[in-house]
Amino acid sequence: MKDLIYLDSGATSFPKPEEVYVFMDRFYRDFGVNPGRSGYDLCMETGTLVENTRKMLTQFFNGTDPNRLCFSYNSTDALNLIIFGTLQRGDHAITTNLEHNSVIRPLYHLWQDHGVEVDHIPFDGKGFVHPEDFARRFKTNTKLVVMNHGSNVIGTVQPIREIGKLCRERGILFAIDASQSAGMIPIDMEADCVDLVAFTGHKSLMGPTGIGGLYVREGVVVRHTRAGGTGVRSAVKTHLHEYPYRLEYGTPNVHGIAGLHAGLKWVEAQGMASIHEREMHLCTMLRDGLQGIEGVTIYCGDDLTDHISVLAFNVDGMEAGNVGTILDVDHNIACRTGLHCAPLVHEQLGTVPIHGAVRFGIGPFNTEEHIEAAIQGVREIASMRRAR
């Protein structure tokens, strides 16, 4: 596998920085106990790591209270906590056609089971939604706007600050899915007027799978929709109301938190802007190379301003899955094909009949040689198709 060209960082970053592997191994060997449950030294050390990571992430998103940084399994888990914890019968929610199923499905179930109204905003030909489209759909019962920050399919970064300001003016909660953007694009909850941010640790934050979280702005209430152990005030019969316990349940993933801690430190040491600039250099190189191949269609990639390093394309006359298989088997290139858990994007792009698109996701350890190999691989596939 050492010669594998990994271009699936939209799914998860791989490999991780060496510092992440080393810290996770050392921490779990030395301090892999349950935090907050006892007062012995190992337990206290583990608790300190958890709380320090809360503080780091709170500062990272420009939050104000580390107790309102709640850990979850991933961003899907966090978005479920947000959506089910803020909406109820009679409410209206607004989202977009850019969403991942982590937003689409919870909203669908609330519509189906509880009559919550849901509006979906389409994106334009370049892959962006427009703030005025949200304003036109505001109603007296609009409770929540929840939307993707950076698209996992077409890579566009949405104008959350403008949309957030409109929501703040109307007293409407504004939540963002930062699965792709956290660790790649700056997020300032105060300046961006964001009330709730959901994130995962295993993508651009360079942590492991199975860890993520959400930050809840002060004054915002998210109902707890689960109940269980918290390690404190065990005699209380109801689940605790104070944060972070309000949205955390049972034993935390301390191994994952340790990896997220190390990943975030690595990102900050490298410089988020520097990482993103380098990745977008490679993405531009990839886009330019693919544009020069006859029979290749790139989606929303003509202008890579306000983009993350994700690019979706198809080869004319071929299903996306077949292209991905050839890239894997013949060229040792790992990528993602299909609907990318974001079916409304593909419905609007018109790619559902051919089962989605091929997606290249560039990470911090990719090189120009990787990009050249990917371009050449697609060129050979397209020429094979034309020769038939």
Protein Blocks (a to p, Z undefined) as FASTA:
>chain_A
ZZpccffkkmogcdddfklmmmmmmmmmmmmccehkaccfklmmmmmmmmmmmmmmmmmn
opablklpccdfblmlmmmmmmmmmgcehiacdddfkbcfklmmmmmmmmmmnopacddd
dddfkopacfklmmmmpcfklmbdcddfbdcklopacdfklmmmmmmmnopacdddfklm
gopaccdfklnopabdcddfklmnopaehiacddddehiacddfbdcdehiaklbmbdcf
bdfklmggcjddfklmmmmmmmmmmmmmnopmlmmmmmmmmmmmmmmmmmmpghiacehk
lbmghiafddddddehiafklmmmmmmmmnopacdedjhopaklmmmnopmmnnpaaddd
ddfkbcfklmmmmmmmmmmmmmmmmmZZ
